[in-house]
Amino acid sequence: MTFKEDGLHLDSILVELGSFGRYQIFNYCFILVPIMFSAVYNGQYIFAAGSLDFRCRVPECEGSYGGSLQPGYWGVWALPERGGRCDRLRPVADSCAVDSFKQNETIACNSWVYESNDTIVGEFDLACQEWKRTLVGTIHSVGLFAALPFASYISDTYGRRTAVVLTAASAGLMGLIRSFSPNYIMYLVFEFLDATLGSGVYSAAFILALEMVGLNRRVLGGNIISCSFAIGQVILALVAWGIPNWRTLTRVLYAPSLLFIFYFFILEESVRWLLSKDKKKEAARIIFKAADINKKKLSPEAVRQLTEEPQENKNKETHKAVTVDQNEKLPSLMKQILKSRIIMSRLCICSFWWITVTFIYYGLSINSVSLAGNSYLNYILTSLVEIPGYCLSVLTLDRFGRKSSIMSAFFVCGASLLSLPFVPSHLTWLQTSLTMLGKLCISMSFSSIYIYTSELFPTAARHRLLGACSMCGRVGSIVAPQTPLLGSYMPSLPYLLFGTMAGTSGLLMLLTPETLRARLPDTVHQAETISRQPEQP
């Protein structure tokens, strides 16, 4: 948006100010910290609710021979051949001898021995209740869904800086309270509140960061933010590696978030938001401060625009006229969209893409800890591989086009994940490599699909239709935490599902037009004929 009220052209002033000068770099350094913490908030449950090895407790034998995870030689006659995780042989005597158990009859376990109490599985006795473990991730994702309207309301009403501070500090408080949970129910409640109150920190910080840089540096700024999120995931895994106990880990990860309260005194508010709220004096103060830090001298015209008194009455009348005009056109526009088979089919296709990218992206991160080898190292690798994926999207979208770039990423992702079930279990390096390739490609698709989707819809309804696709995409993030449950029945099933959805999304790209160098459509008719529009100069 370019603000032209009272003759003030903000984008022109930002060019004079410097698109990415010292002021922007200084603020970016601070904003990237909550961005990295948002990655911690979003992924901590993967380790806190991680799976543990366990076995049935056999009271007849534990006192004399065990208590540890490995049962010893008595396990041969006290536990069934398939391992004794959820059932054990029926006892016929109180002793621990060969003839004390029926070898052809089992009973369900009512207590277990865990390898540790490092996760909530051991702490809250969740053995043989895998659905309770995976439910944590789903509850977290439902909280993410609820966070969207909460964060946007705070950001648009009270400011970007306020939204960043409140969401980051709220997440820290909810996380600390959750670390003292005495039972599973309380843990779930505060997992939900953590996600609902704290997940908006990413979007609020993202908007605050991009609104302070010039137009020609927004791609770079957005890429830096995405890479910072990936680095935050790496930090999470490293800390979890060093502090495996979930209570201590949660406190170490969340306690620093309370310090974000001081951001009220460090960060400046978004100039664009201030102008949208008619706070021109405060916006001017920040711009002059930025010019001084960037060592830039604003033109007399820019100074005039920033210092002249606003024409309040004219603004009110103009705003009123624009509002009335928009209200008159809204029903007509939505009716056109609903009647357009092209736009509606495009909306369905884009929604499926968003579900696919969120489902695979979060699914691969969650399932990476179940791969053979070190679970922490696997999570670190799947996080680091996102960075070249983001860079590839920047390099390929403008060179090879939207369709071919995203379609190739979907197909390569699908092929790598569909190949996983056929890789021998001893070739762990190949399994890890294919998973990394899938994560790289889906990260590339994730960052690219946002741009491509926005180019397929008319300007007047672009935000609403893009928001509808994003809301549908949350379905993928809600379902993704349940994929380990599928893996417990058939280890290859999650990857077969990931690969199939990626391949299907790639094929659906054939039904949409190429938007490279095409003008952004302003009307429904232009959107329907986008591939036949004149190219932009």
Beta strands, then each sheet from edge to edge (+ up, - down):
strand 1: 54-56
strand 2: 87-91
strand 3: 101-108
strand 4: 112-114
sheet 1: 1+ 4-
sheet 2: 2+ 3-
end
